[in-house]
Amino acid sequence: LIEHAKDTIDEKDAERMAQRLVKNQFTLDDMRSQFQQIQKMGSMQKIIGMLPGLGKMKEQIESVATDKRIKHLEAILNSMTPRERQNHNLLDAKRKRRIAAGCGRPVHEVNQLLKQYLQMKKMMSQMNNPGFMKRMQAMQGMQKPPFSL
């Protein structure tokens, strides 16, 4: 999977994205770029198949992250103006209805996308927090292999 990703993802784009994440400037345009990069890698079923040890989770992941779902999310993002993609706070109820009508998706899907975006943005800002790595290392230290003393 990693080698496949290296072949399809542009290094300059990845570096630019990393810079934006460090500065906590993740926008809906960045989210759209991520969806496009995922689509370049192939079908979600193929990508999920490359992940070792998913077992039962494979079906759950496929139900949430299908190629069709990604296309719907991308259609929602493409129905936004560049200004709206840069500043999600502009998206009031009237704009959300316009976006939904423009892409042929219900308003609740626009709201779901925004919720997902805000969760991603929050998670990425937490990863930039200096204490994040310390917490991760502490959690790893707590995990002992079975039967160890």
Secondary structure, DSSP 4 states (H G I P E B T S, - for coil): -HHHHHHHS-HHHHHHHHHHHHTT---HHHHHHHHHHHHHH--HHHHHHTSTT-TTHHHHHHHHS-HHHHHHHHHHHHTS-HHHHH-GGG--HHHHHHHHHHHT--HHHHHHHHHHHHHHHHHHHHHTSHHHHHHHHHHHHH-PPTT--
